[in-house]
Amino acid sequence: MPDVSWKIRKYKRGDEAGILALARNAFGKELLPEKNLTEFWNWEFRQNPIGDSKIWVADDHGKIVGHYAILPERFTVNGTEHILGLVVDVMTHSEYRYQGMFTRLGRAALEGAGNEGIPFCTGFPMEGSTASIVLPGHFKVGWFVGFTIPVLIRPINFGAIIQSFLKNPKLSKIGRLITHLYDRVQSIRARLSSNEIDFKSATSFSKEITEFWNEVSQDYGIIGVRDRRYLDYRFSSVPGRAYHILIAMRKSRIVGYMVLREMRRMELDFGLIVDVLTQRNDGYTRRVLFKKAVEYFKQRSVDLVGCMIQSKEYQRDLKALGFLTSPEKYYFIVHLNTGQFDRKTVSAKMRWFLTWADLDTI
Ligand SMILES: CC(C)(COP(=O)(O)OP(=O)(O)OC[C@H]1O[C@@H](n2cnc3c(N)ncnc32)[C@H](O)[C@@H]1OP(=O)(O)O)[C@@H](O)C(=O)NCCC(=O)NCCS
């Protein structure tokens, strides 16, 4: 162990400003704008209805130079509810890298989580951005890859997409032509009457959403609890983020919901399907919801629509509506903190239902 000037310890009140300053240093231009807001920090780490976050920091004589946080999450695992942990915001100050800080913080935080009865933690590093940087350190402290999750995309404006990658304005004409052709083909393929479903836009969830959750939760093997309390916390008034909630009703009963968000990245306007839920065998409502998302985002003039989802049925319905598997993917990684679950159980891809709602970055 090299001689170091820092010590690791648990978070204490008043560390927030130091943590935010560290985030600006560690992520630089990549820092999500909301992650720079004290209000967002309070929302993410203090106001979570599930409970306190487990935050560990590295402290160099009063300056916060490292950070590792575990957010508690409620998951139903094969019929029984458990508190799991989502690891977020692992960061080491640029002047303190390669001193083993990340791994030391990880060991301490994960051992602490195990002692508090959190059976396992999850993480979602993304291929091509965070994965290559964090995976070596995660593996050293016992994390493993359960499986990968694809991002499906529905191109809307081929001209903008081509231009963003090839930076050639002449190609935008070809892009317009491809957009036109693709839309024609998809509208023939995805002929779907949505007459049976009424949509309600909402800014928060009503108590009926918990009844809907109670009905559908048994359909899924391993799924984050999506009752009213959680959904309202996760989507209703998040500092620095605007979500659009759509409730699908059939004969005055909730049969599904979807949460949408717009984001600008790589000079492109993305429409994101952040979360969606229907009964597992209700492909009709799902396809109507996805169709509605594409229409909504077209009106908002986004360049492409994206959805990260772990569920074969949902992926199949997205593809039926012209979504393609993109080169982007997330690694779903797991750390077993106690002996309660084994690697095989938590790596059973087909048992899991996961969306961007289960991450903190979208
Ligand atoms: C990722 C990060 C936390 C690593 O911090 P660190 O304290 O330097 O990591 P450690 O010294 O504990 O290194 C752990 C292992 O990871 C490897 N590693 C560290 N940084 C790496 C990098 N940039 N690329 C590839 N491997 C890396 C190390 O080689 C080390 O293994 P080794 O000792 O066997 O060589 C740090 O680079 C960082 O803050 N990055 C910016 C923020 C970020 O992207 N966070 C992840 C998303 S939440």
The ligand as a Gaussian input file, in Angstrom:
#p B3LYP/6-31G(d) Opt

LIG

0 1
 C      -12.711000       5.588000     -12.100000
 C      -11.915000       6.257000     -10.991000
 C      -12.850000       6.439000      -9.806000
 C      -10.726000       5.350000     -10.606000
 O      -10.141000       5.918000      -9.473000
 P       -8.725000       5.519000      -8.858000
 O       -8.784000       5.875000      -7.406000
 O       -7.658000       6.109000      -9.661000
 O       -8.691000       3.934000      -9.031000
 P       -7.736000       2.904000      -8.262000
 O       -6.397000       3.551000      -8.032000
 O       -8.424000       2.330000      -7.069000
 O       -7.556000       1.801000      -9.363000
 C       -8.277000       0.599000      -9.371000
 C       -7.957000      -0.183000     -10.617000
 O       -8.595000       0.410000     -11.727000
 C       -7.660000       0.681000     -12.764000
 N       -7.948000       2.031000     -13.300000
 C       -8.002000       3.178000     -12.628000
 N       -8.277000       4.199000     -13.475000
 C       -8.403000       3.655000     -14.698000
 C       -8.641000       4.189000     -15.991000
 N       -8.821000       5.499000     -16.213000
 N       -8.700000       3.344000     -17.033000
 C       -8.494000       2.012000     -16.857000
 N       -8.239000       1.447000     -15.658000
 C       -8.199000       2.271000     -14.592000
 C       -6.297000       0.704000     -12.122000
 O       -5.361000       0.288000     -13.038000
 C       -6.446000      -0.156000     -10.898000
 O       -6.003000      -1.449000     -11.110000
 P       -4.436000      -1.794000     -10.815000
 O       -4.109000      -1.153000      -9.503000
 O       -4.434000      -3.260000     -10.792000
 O       -3.667000      -1.194000     -11.922000
 C      -11.361000       7.635000     -11.457000
 O      -10.646000       7.440000     -12.651000
 C      -12.395000       8.700000     -11.687000
 O      -12.799000       9.400000     -10.764000
 N      -12.845000       8.915000     -12.954000
 C      -13.776000       9.977000     -13.304000
 C      -15.155000       9.748000     -12.760000
 C      -15.830000       8.563000     -13.417000
 O      -15.836000       8.380000     -14.621000
 N      -16.472000       7.722000     -12.585000
 C      -17.166000       6.529000     -13.052000
 C      -18.579000       6.732000     -13.353000
 S      -19.655000       6.842000     -11.944000

